[in-house]
Amino acid sequence: MSDKLYFHEPNHIIHLRVWALGQMVWGAFLAGLFLLAIAIFAGVLYGISLFLPEDSKTAPDPNTWSNLVQVEVTAKV
């Protein structure tokens, strides 16, 4: 075996800082990949929406109760 330690830097504090920076860069890379995946998914949905007819984009949403229930708003003065 060797009598030298397996550290790239002779100072342990510098080695710890390099390791921490590497962990932060790796986390930022993974967050960037996640953000890219969300952007690609949104782009695919937008691309699919271009194939839909124009009437489907302006029609009221059939899944909500807001079209069926009338709400009376009274203002108190």
C-alpha positions in Angstrom: 0.0 0.0 0.0 0.9 3.6 -0.1 1.7 5.8 2.8 0.0 8.8 1.0 -3.6 9.7 1.7 -6.1 9.6 -1.2 -6.8 13.3 -1.3 -6.5 15.5 -4.3 -5.7 18.4 -2.1 -3.3 18.3 0.8 -5.6 20.3 3.0 -8.8 18.5 4.2 -10.8 21.8 4.3 -10.1 22.4 0.6 -11.0 18.8 -0.2 -14.3 19.2 1.7 -15.1 22.4 -0.2 -14.4 20.8 -3.5 -16.7 17.9 -2.6 -19.5 20.2 -1.5 -19.2 22.3 -4.6 -19.4 19.1 -6.7 -22.5 18.1 -4.9 -24.1 21.5 -5.5 -23.2 21.4 -9.2 -24.6 17.8 -9.5 -27.9 19.0 -7.9 -28.1 22.0 -10.2 -27.6 19.7 -13.2 -30.4 17.3 -12.0 -32.7 20.3 -11.4 -31.9 21.5 -14.9 -32.8 18.1 -16.3 -36.1 18.2 -14.4 -36.9 21.7 -15.7 -36.0 20.6 -19.2 -38.4 17.6 -18.9 -41.2 19.9 -17.7 -40.5 22.3 -20.7 -40.5 19.4 -23.2 -43.8 18.1 -21.7 -45.4 21.5 -22.0 -44.1 21.8 -25.5 -45.6 18.5 -26.5 -49.0 19.6 -25.0 -48.8 22.8 -26.9 -48.0 20.9 -30.1 -51.0 18.7 -29.6 -53.2 21.7 -29.0 -52.3 23.1 -32.4 -54.1 20.1 -34.0 -57.3 20.8 -32.1 -60.1 22.7 -33.8 -60.5 26.4 -32.8 -64.0 25.8 -31.4 -62.6 23.5 -28.7 -60.4 26.2 -27.4 -63.2 28.7 -26.9 -65.9 26.4 -25.6 -66.7 26.5 -21.9 -65.2 23.8 -19.8 -67.6 20.8 -19.5 -66.0 19.6 -16.3 -66.8 22.5 -14.0 -69.9 23.3 -12.0 -69.5 27.0 -12.6 -71.7 26.8 -15.7 -74.5 25.0 -13.8 -74.6 27.0 -10.6 -75.6 30.6 -10.4 -73.9 32.5 -7.7 -75.5 35.7 -6.4 -73.1 38.3 -5.2 -74.5 41.0 -2.9 -72.4 44.0 -2.0 -72.8 45.5 1.5 -72.4 49.2 1.6 
